[in-house]
Amino acid sequence: MLPLTTEIPWLTTAQAQLREAVIQDRLSHALLIAGSLGQGGEWLAYWLAASFYCEAMPSTRPCGECRSCQRVMADEQPDCLVLRPIEDSKEIRVDQVRELTAELALTAHGAGRKVAIISPAEKLNRAAANALKDARRADARCSVDSRQWRGESSAADRSKPLHARAPSSADRRFVSAVVANSA
């Protein structure tokens, strides 16, 4: 994954919106970051999660250098929960979602906020998606979903969608150059 300090041109608007929402304490309890594979949705979810825990904050973005940022990027931050298909499974199961929601209901370890990153969210099976939707309606404090989630929305589902614009051909060349230089 790219470092947190990477400037991804097609995500700057989304980052500015998220940064402003965090500064004004007006961030929705759940976000659905929608975009195609490879557009940076998962990176944006990690960027937002790191902004909650960064020791250099309240700067305008996570530093990527402090211990907290590094723990988020390494999936070692105890208050930043990451949900992915386990082992050889091709989907995220309902038991995983139930464990996640039980963990989200507990008190945070340090920073006062718990974050869940579900990636790729389209791997939620039907039962897991329904369990997540029910838990979010009940009492999820903050969750960040990465990529497209196929669950149906209702008036009671208060997650806020965030659509990242598609990268232009110049943006794709930029990413190719960044990836090549970071290898």
C-alpha positions in Angstrom: 0.0 0.0 0.0 1.2 3.5 -0.7 2.5 5.7 2.1 0.0 7.9 3.9 1.8 11.1 2.7 1.3 10.2 -1.0 -0.7 12.8 -3.0 -3.2 11.0 -5.1 -4.7 13.6 -7.4 -8.2 12.1 -7.9 -8.6 11.7 -4.1 -7.7 15.2 -3.0 -11.3 16.4 -3.1 -12.5 13.4 -1.0 -9.6 14.0 1.4 -10.5 17.6 1.8 -14.1 16.8 2.5 -13.1 14.2 5.1 -10.5 16.5 6.7 -13.1 19.3 7.0 -15.7 16.9 8.5 -13.2 15.6 11.0 -12.1 19.2 12.0 -15.7 20.3 12.4 -16.6 17.0 14.2 -19.3 16.4 11.6 -18.2 13.1 10.2 -21.0 10.6 9.6 -21.0 7.5 11.9 -20.3 5.3 8.8 -18.8 6.0 5.4 -19.1 3.9 2.2 -16.1 4.7 0.0 -17.2 3.6 -3.5 -14.8 3.2 -6.3 -13.3 0.6 -8.7 -10.5 -1.7 -7.6 -7.2 0.1 -7.7 -8.6 3.7 -7.4 -7.4 4.1 -3.8 -10.6 3.4 -1.8 -8.8 1.2 0.7 -5.9 3.6 0.9 -8.4 6.4 1.6 -10.0 4.4 4.4 -6.6 3.8 6.0 -5.7 7.5 5.5 -8.9 8.5 7.4 -8.4 6.0 10.1 -4.8 7.2 10.6 -6.0 10.8 10.9 -7.9 9.8 14.0 -4.9 8.3 15.7 -1.9 10.4 14.3 0.3 11.9 17.1 1.1 14.9 14.8 -2.6 15.9 14.6 -4.3 18.3 14.5 -2.3 18.9 11.3 -4.2 18.8 8.1 -3.3 15.1 7.4 -1.8 12.1 9.1 2.0 12.2 9.1 2.6 8.6 8.2 5.7 8.6 10.4 4.6 8.4 14.0 4.0 5.2 15.8 0.2 5.5 15.6 0.2 6.0 11.9 2.5 3.0 11.4 0.4 0.8 13.6 -2.7 1.7 11.5 -0.9 0.9 8.3 0.3 -2.4 9.7 -3.2 -3.4 11.0 -1.8 -3.3 14.6 -3.8 -0.3 16.0 -6.2 -2.0 18.6 -8.9 0.6 17.9 -8.7 0.3 14.2 -10.4 -3.0 13.2 -9.9 -4.5 9.8 -12.3 -7.0 8.4 -11.3 -9.1 5.4 -12.1 -12.6 4.2 -10.3 -15.1 6.4 -7.7 -17.6 5.2 -8.9 -19.4 2.0 -12.5 -18.0 2.2 -13.8 -15.9 -0.7 -16.3 -14.0 1.4 -16.7 -12.2 4.7 -19.0 -14.3 6.9 -21.7 -13.3 9.4 -19.6 -14.6 12.4 -16.8 -12.2 11.5 -19.3 -9.3 11.4 -20.8 -10.3 14.7 -17.3 -10.4 16.3 -16.6 -6.9 14.7 -19.8 -5.4 16.1 -19.1 -6.9 19.5 -15.6 -5.3 19.5 -16.9 -2.0 18.3 -19.3 -1.9 21.3 -16.4 -2.0 23.7 -14.6 1.0 25.0 -11.7 2.3 22.9 -8.2 1.5 24.1 -6.8 4.9 23.8 -7.8 7.5 21.3 -11.5 7.5 22.2 -12.7 6.4 18.8 -13.0 3.0 17.2 -12.8 2.5 13.4 -13.7 -0.5 11.3 -12.4 -0.9 7.7 -14.2 -3.6 5.7 -12.3 -4.4 2.6 -13.3 -5.5 0.2 -16.9 -4.8 1.3 -18.3 -6.5 -1.8 -17.1 -9.8 -0.2 -19.7 -9.6 2.5 -22.1 -12.5 2.1 -25.8 -11.7 2.3 -26.1 -12.7 6.0 -23.0 -10.7 6.9 -24.2 -7.6 5.0 -27.6 -7.8 6.8 -25.9 -8.3 10.2 -23.7 -5.2 9.5 -26.7 -3.1 8.4 -28.6 -4.1 11.6 -25.6 -3.3 13.8 -25.1 0.1 12.2 -28.7 1.0 12.7 -28.4 -0.1 16.4 -25.2 1.6 17.6 -22.1 1.5 15.4 -20.1 4.6 16.4 -17.9 4.8 13.3 -17.1 2.5 10.5 -15.4 2.9 7.2 -16.3 0.6 4.4 -13.9 0.3 1.5 -15.1 -0.2 -2.1 -18.6 -1.0 -3.3 -21.0 -2.6 -1.0 -24.0 -4.3 -2.6 -26.3 -4.0 0.4 -29.6 -2.1 -0.1 -30.0 1.2 1.6 -33.0 2.3 3.5 -34.1 5.5 5.2 -32.9 4.0 8.5 -29.4 3.3 7.1 -27.5 6.6 7.8 -24.2 5.8 6.2 -22.8 8.5 4.0 -21.5 7.5 0.6 -18.3 9.0 -0.6 -17.5 8.6 -4.3 -14.0 9.1 -5.5 -13.7 10.4 -9.0 -12.2 8.1 -11.6 -8.5 8.8 -12.3 -7.7 10.4 -15.7 -5.0 9.0 -18.0 -2.5 11.5 -16.5 -3.4 10.3 -13.0 -2.8 6.6 -14.0 0.6 7.5 -15.3 1.3 9.3 -11.9 0.3 6.1 -10.0 2.5 3.9 -12.2 5.4 6.2 -11.6 4.8 6.2 -7.8 4.4 2.4 -7.7 7.6 2.0 -9.7 9.6 4.3 -7.5 8.4 2.8 -4.3 9.3 -0.8 -5.3 
